[in-house]
């Protein structure tokens, strides 16, 4: 009994000390499909969940309650073969705001027309130094994007190493695989994995990452103790983001930012001063002109 208790305690401590970084919920939408056995997709969802949640992405120690909450929705658009698919992958992640029960979104993004191979019961595997397959590469890429955005929100440029890992994944995709699986190259369009990581590491976007840190760590995390001061800091952070948009117009990161933060920003500034409301409406309509009516709700 003592030996069994000792093993149990050690096991519990190990889980606590070396807990993985992500807590991802995975769902599959297969409404358009008719051919593939539905059980294949049940297995696929389990495989993606296991891959995201059991892979150790960093050398840092995470407690179970410190894991980053995320959601992945894979909408299968087309069956290219019994084991090959084209899908839209929606990625969402959030992190808690200090001293509150509110979680602020870190990313809300859909990667469209992702092609990949999946064979039932075959585990998804990732190697940092070589390309295995498109599904594992894409999932690992977004794991590091989530980590980078989370770390950047807690310390200035704190996510740099994770963004560099995401860049390495892009660079490790062979030309043959990149041409067969669009999204990894600049020539595949201006809204893809290549441009997302290019933006995040570009010197022209450095100010965005500073604004991201100020918005979260110096703004939102202060809101429980001084909501007026927090809102003023967030206003300044949004000004910082706008200056980056002026230097790097039509960048992908701005679209990701507005897709992720627009609803939150509207709710924050409904309680703002008239000056803050006017300033934020002006900033956000410049960044996200197609949703001008949404930002008018601030008034």
C-alpha positions as CSV (number, residue, x, y, z in Angstrom):
1,X,0.0,0.0,0.0
2,X,2.8,2.4,0.9
3,X,4.5,1.7,-2.5
4,X,1.3,2.2,-4.3
5,X,0.6,5.5,-2.5
6,X,4.2,6.6,-3.3
7,X,3.7,5.9,-7.0
8,X,0.4,7.7,-7.0
9,X,1.9,10.8,-5.4
10,X,4.9,10.8,-7.7
11,X,2.6,10.5,-10.7
12,X,0.4,13.3,-9.5
13,X,3.4,15.5,-8.9
14,X,4.8,14.7,-12.4
15,X,1.5,15.7,-14.0
16,X,1.5,18.9,-12.1
17,X,5.1,19.8,-12.8
18,X,5.2,18.9,-16.5
19,X,1.7,19.6,-17.6
20,X,1.3,20.6,-21.2
21,X,0.7,24.1,-22.2
22,X,-2.6,23.8,-24.2
23,X,-6.1,22.8,-23.2
24,X,-7.7,22.4,-26.7
25,X,-11.3,21.3,-27.4
26,X,-11.6,19.9,-30.9
27,X,-14.8,19.6,-33.0
28,X,-15.4,18.3,-36.5
29,X,-18.1,19.5,-38.9
30,X,-18.8,16.9,-41.6
31,X,-22.3,17.9,-42.7
32,X,-21.2,18.1,-46.4
33,X,-19.7,14.6,-46.5
34,X,-21.4,11.4,-47.8
35,X,-18.6,8.9,-48.6
36,X,-16.2,8.5,-45.6
37,X,-17.2,6.5,-42.6
38,X,-18.2,8.9,-39.9
39,X,-16.2,6.9,-37.4
40,X,-13.0,8.1,-39.2
41,X,-13.8,11.7,-38.2
42,X,-14.5,10.7,-34.6
43,X,-11.0,9.2,-34.5
44,X,-9.6,12.2,-36.3
45,X,-11.0,14.6,-33.6
46,X,-9.5,12.4,-30.9
47,X,-6.2,12.3,-32.7
48,X,-6.1,16.1,-33.1
49,X,-7.1,16.6,-29.4
50,X,-4.4,14.2,-28.2
51,X,-1.8,15.9,-30.5
52,X,-2.5,19.4,-29.3
53,X,-2.9,18.6,-25.6
54,X,-0.1,16.0,-25.0
55,X,2.7,17.5,-27.1
56,X,5.2,19.5,-25.0
57,X,5.5,22.7,-26.9
58,X,7.9,24.6,-24.6
59,X,10.4,24.0,-21.8
60,X,8.3,26.1,-19.4
61,X,6.4,24.6,-16.5
62,X,2.6,24.9,-16.6
63,X,0.2,24.0,-13.8
64,X,-3.0,22.4,-15.0
65,X,-5.0,25.5,-14.3
66,X,-2.5,27.6,-16.2
67,X,-3.0,25.9,-19.6
68,X,-4.2,28.1,-22.4
69,X,-7.8,27.4,-23.4
70,X,-8.4,27.0,-27.1
71,X,-10.9,25.6,-29.5
72,X,-10.4,24.1,-33.0
73,X,-13.3,23.5,-35.4
74,X,-12.4,21.5,-38.5
75,X,-15.0,21.8,-41.2
76,X,-14.4,19.2,-43.8
77,X,-15.3,20.8,-47.2
78,X,-14.3,18.1,-49.5
79,X,-13.2,14.5,-49.6
80,X,-10.4,14.3,-52.1
81,X,-9.9,10.6,-51.4
82,X,-10.8,8.2,-48.6
83,X,-7.7,9.5,-46.7
84,X,-7.3,13.0,-48.2
85,X,-9.4,16.0,-47.3
86,X,-9.9,19.8,-47.8
87,X,-11.1,21.7,-44.7
88,X,-11.5,25.1,-43.1
89,X,-9.8,25.1,-39.7
90,X,-11.1,27.7,-37.2
91,X,-8.7,28.5,-34.3
92,X,-9.8,30.3,-31.1
93,X,-7.8,30.8,-27.9
94,X,-8.2,33.0,-24.8
95,X,-6.4,33.9,-21.6
96,X,-7.8,35.0,-18.2
97,X,-7.9,38.6,-17.2
98,X,-6.2,39.2,-13.8
99,X,-8.5,39.0,-10.8
100,X,-11.6,38.2,-12.8
101,X,-13.6,35.3,-14.2
102,X,-13.4,36.9,-17.7
103,X,-11.2,35.4,-20.5
104,X,-10.0,37.7,-23.3
105,X,-9.7,36.3,-26.8
106,X,-6.2,35.9,-28.2
107,X,-7.0,34.7,-31.7
108,X,-10.2,34.1,-33.7
109,X,-9.1,33.0,-37.1
110,X,-10.2,30.6,-39.9
111,X,-7.5,29.0,-42.1
112,X,-9.4,28.1,-45.3
113,X,-8.9,25.3,-47.7
114,X,-6.3,23.4,-45.7
115,X,-5.5,20.1,-47.5
116,X,-4.3,17.1,-45.5
117,X,-3.9,13.4,-45.3
118,X,-5.3,11.4,-42.5
119,X,-5.5,7.6,-42.0
120,X,-7.7,6.3,-39.2
121,X,-5.9,5.2,-36.0
122,X,-2.5,6.6,-37.3
123,X,-1.2,9.0,-34.6
124,X,-0.4,12.6,-35.6
125,X,3.3,13.2,-35.1
126,X,5.4,16.4,-35.2
127,X,9.1,16.9,-35.6
128,X,10.6,20.3,-35.0
129,X,13.4,19.7,-37.6
130,X,11.6,18.1,-40.5
131,X,8.3,18.0,-42.4
132,X,6.0,15.0,-41.6
133,X,2.7,15.9,-43.2
134,X,0.5,19.0,-43.7
135,X,-1.9,18.4,-40.9
136,X,0.7,18.1,-38.2
137,X,2.6,21.1,-39.6
138,X,-0.5,23.3,-39.6
139,X,-1.6,22.3,-36.1
140,X,1.9,22.8,-34.7
141,X,2.1,26.2,-36.5
142,X,-1.0,27.4,-34.7
143,X,0.1,26.0,-31.4
144,X,3.1,28.2,-31.5
145,X,1.0,31.2,-32.8
146,X,-1.3,30.8,-29.8
147,X,1.7,30.5,-27.4
148,X,3.4,33.6,-28.9
149,X,0.2,35.7,-28.6
150,X,-0.3,34.5,-25.0
151,X,3.3,35.2,-24.0
152,X,3.3,38.6,-25.8
153,X,0.2,39.5,-23.8
154,X,2.0,39.0,-20.5
155,X,5.4,40.5,-21.3
156,X,6.7,42.8,-24.0
157,X,7.8,40.7,-27.0
158,X,7.7,37.6,-24.7
159,X,6.4,35.4,-27.5
160,X,9.4,35.9,-29.7
161,X,10.8,32.4,-29.3
162,X,7.4,30.8,-30.1
163,X,6.9,33.0,-33.2
164,X,10.4,31.9,-34.3
165,X,9.3,28.3,-33.9
166,X,6.3,29.0,-36.1
167,X,8.6,30.5,-38.7
168,X,10.8,27.4,-38.6
169,X,7.7,25.3,-39.4
170,X,7.0,27.4,-42.5
171,X,10.6,27.2,-43.6
172,X,10.7,23.4,-43.1
173,X,7.9,22.8,-45.6
174,X,9.5,21.4,-48.8
175,X,8.7,23.1,-52.0
176,X,6.9,20.1,-53.3
177,X,4.7,19.9,-50.2
178,X,4.1,23.7,-50.3
179,X,2.9,23.6,-53.9
180,X,0.6,20.7,-53.2
181,X,-0.8,22.2,-50.0
182,X,-1.3,26.0,-50.3
183,X,-0.9,28.4,-47.4
184,X,2.8,28.2,-46.7
185,X,4.1,30.5,-49.4
186,X,3.8,34.2,-50.1
187,X,2.5,33.5,-53.6
188,X,-0.5,31.6,-52.2
189,X,-2.3,34.8,-51.4
190,X,-2.1,37.6,-48.8
191,X,-4.0,35.9,-46.0
192,X,-2.3,32.7,-45.1
193,X,0.2,31.1,-42.7
194,X,3.2,32.6,-44.4
195,X,1.9,36.2,-44.1
196,X,0.6,35.7,-40.5
197,X,4.1,34.8,-39.2
198,X,5.8,37.3,-41.5
199,X,3.6,40.1,-40.0
200,X,4.2,39.0,-36.4
201,X,8.0,39.0,-36.9
202,X,8.3,42.0,-39.2
203,X,10.0,45.1,-37.8
204,X,7.1,47.2,-39.2
205,X,4.8,45.3,-36.8
206,X,6.9,45.7,-33.7
207,X,4.6,48.5,-32.5
208,X,1.6,46.2,-32.8
209,X,3.1,43.8,-30.4
210,X,3.9,46.6,-28.0
211,X,0.2,47.7,-28.3
212,X,-0.8,44.0,-27.7
213,X,1.1,43.9,-24.5
214,X,-0.2,47.3,-23.3
215,X,-3.8,46.3,-24.2
216,X,-3.6,43.1,-22.1
217,X,-1.1,43.4,-19.3
218,X,-1.3,47.1,-18.6
219,X,-4.9,47.6,-19.6
220,X,-7.2,44.7,-19.1
221,X,-5.3,43.2,-16.2
222,X,-5.7,46.6,-14.4
223,X,-9.4,46.8,-15.0
224,X,-10.4,45.0,-11.7
225,X,-8.7,47.7,-9.6
226,X,-9.0,50.9,-11.8
227,X,-11.4,50.5,-14.8
228,X,-11.0,54.1,-15.9
229,X,-7.2,53.9,-16.0
230,X,-7.3,50.6,-17.7
231,X,-9.6,52.0,-20.4
232,X,-7.3,54.9,-21.0
233,X,-4.3,52.6,-21.4
234,X,-6.3,50.4,-23.9
235,X,-7.2,53.6,-25.8
236,X,-3.4,54.4,-26.1
237,X,-2.7,50.8,-27.1
238,X,-5.2,51.0,-29.9
239,X,-3.6,54.3,-31.1
240,X,-0.3,52.3,-31.2
241,X,-1.9,49.7,-33.3
242,X,-3.2,52.3,-35.7
243,X,0.3,53.7,-36.2
244,X,1.4,50.2,-37.3
245,X,-1.5,50.0,-39.8
246,X,-0.3,53.3,-41.3
247,X,3.2,51.9,-41.8
248,X,2.0,48.5,-43.0
249,X,-1.4,49.0,-44.6
250,X,-3.6,46.0,-45.4
251,X,-1.5,43.6,-43.3
252,X,-3.0,40.3,-42.3
253,X,-2.3,40.8,-38.6
254,X,-4.8,43.8,-38.6
255,X,-7.5,41.6,-40.0
256,X,-6.8,38.9,-37.3
257,X,-6.7,41.6,-34.6
258,X,-10.1,43.1,-35.6
259,X,-11.7,39.6,-36.1
260,X,-10.5,38.7,-32.6
261,X,-11.0,41.9,-30.6
262,X,-13.8,43.9,-32.3
263,X,-16.7,42.7,-30.0
264,X,-14.6,43.1,-26.9
265,X,-13.5,46.6,-27.8
266,X,-17.1,47.6,-28.4
267,X,-18.2,46.4,-25.0
268,X,-15.2,48.0,-23.2
269,X,-15.9,51.4,-24.7
270,X,-19.6,51.5,-24.3
271,X,-18.7,52.7,-20.8
272,X,-16.0,55.1,-22.0
273,X,-15.8,58.9,-21.9
274,X,-17.1,60.8,-24.9
275,X,-13.5,61.5,-25.9
276,X,-12.5,57.9,-25.6
277,X,-15.6,56.8,-27.6
278,X,-14.9,59.2,-30.4
279,X,-11.2,58.2,-30.6
280,X,-11.8,54.5,-30.6
281,X,-14.6,54.6,-33.2
282,X,-12.2,56.6,-35.4
283,X,-9.4,54.1,-34.9
284,X,-11.5,50.9,-35.4
285,X,-13.3,52.2,-38.5
286,X,-9.9,52.9,-40.0
287,X,-8.7,49.4,-39.1
288,X,-11.9,47.6,-40.0
289,X,-14.0,49.8,-42.4
290,X,-16.4,47.0,-43.4
291,X,-17.7,46.9,-39.8
292,X,-18.3,50.6,-39.3
293,X,-21.8,50.1,-38.0
294,X,-20.6,47.7,-35.3
295,X,-18.3,50.4,-33.9
296,X,-21.0,52.9,-33.9
297,X,-22.7,50.8,-31.2
298,X,-20.1,52.2,-28.8
299,X,-22.2,55.4,-28.7
